[in-house]
Every structure is written in structure tokens, then in C-alpha cells.
Amino acid sequence: MKKSLRLEQYPVRNGIAIPALELELPKIELGINQESEVSNHHDCWYAKKFGCEILYLTLRKLEICQSVLPNEIHDHIHETYEQPKLPRPSQAYAFILLAAEEGVMLKNGSANKPHYERISKSLMEKVHENYKKLKTK
């Protein structure tokens, strides 16, 4: 795949990276062993960028902020786009609140062996406290 000299800005909606499946992606054909040819893409990308802030880590773990993609497409995204900018705390918090209200799960693990968990009341309390701390900075 041809590498860009200048990466494009990753598109966002209300400060939140759009799902990878909404990008204009090249068409590819998968081989017979599809399971090993896919990986999990986080729309919010690298965990390092999110530091230890539970607000942002929770956003990154939302199942709606992840896509299982063929490796070739996953590589294409990382070669074409810059990392999405970190959303403002209010944007991340509003997105998480709505996701929790709609019953969205948290997703951990790999593309082939994901495990899901509910957004607990305890987690939401921690997210809220973290949000209050971040919005005063």
C-alpha cells in the first residue's frame, strides 16, 4: 500500500472520532483463513494518548468506538490518517453518558476473542469524578 507523505486529519463528529466503517475504505478480498486476517481497530487509537484518565479510557473501550477490520484496511487507516484529536472532556463525557443510557457495552480482548462487560454504576461514578476534575483544568 502506498504511504502518504502527509497524513489526513481523522474525521470527527462532535469531537468524537467517527467509526472506521464510515471512512472511505479500499475494497479488499479476504482469504480463506479470515479469522487471522482481522484485528481490532480503536477509533480513538493509542491508549498511551489517553494516559490514566478513566474518562478517556472508558471512551476508548466502548464497543461502538471499535471495529473489527481486515489487517490491510486497518493498516491503511493508520497510514492515511493522523490520530484523532483528543475530544474535550465534555464531549467525551456526553458520549459515554449516552452510550451507557443506550446499553452500550465495553469491549476488551482481541478481534477474535473479545469479551464484553456492562458499564457499571461504579465505573460511571469514577468517570463522573474524573470529568469534574478535567473540566476544571
Beta strands, then each sheet from edge to edge (+ up, - down):
strand 1: 12-13
strand 2: 16-17
strand 3: 38-42
strand 4: 66-70
strand 5: 106-109
strand 6: 114-117
sheet 1: 1+ 2-
sheet 2: 3+ 4-
sheet 3: 5+ 6-
end
